[in-house]
Amino acid sequence: MGRAGELIAARFLEDHGLTVVAGNVEVDGGELDVLALDSGTRVAVEVRTITGPGDPADAVDPAKRRRVRRLASRAGASRVDFLGVRLGPADVVVHWVPGCG
């Protein structure tokens, strides 16, 4: 499920003008889901995927935000975005929160 969400996220980001540089980027201390460029700005994107009701972006608590910011810094990203993907039985809903990290 997570991999499907990351593929959907990458396509969504590209459809919205970002260039996806890499997925599942290993950095010292962890992994970033997506690394992208937005008009020259390096962006780390944390992707959350769910199949039930609700907003997957709500699953990113303050501790996770701090961790992703730390990893993003190590990858040279100056912006952190969160992208939630909800896989429903008949639809896919994407909630993008740019620059929230």
Secondary structure, DSSP 8 states (H G I E B T S, - for coil): -HHHHHHHHHHHHHHTT-EEEEEEEEETTEEEEEEEEETTEEEEEEEEEESSSS-GGGG--HHHHHHHHHHHHHTT-SEEEEEEEEE-SS-EEEEEETT--
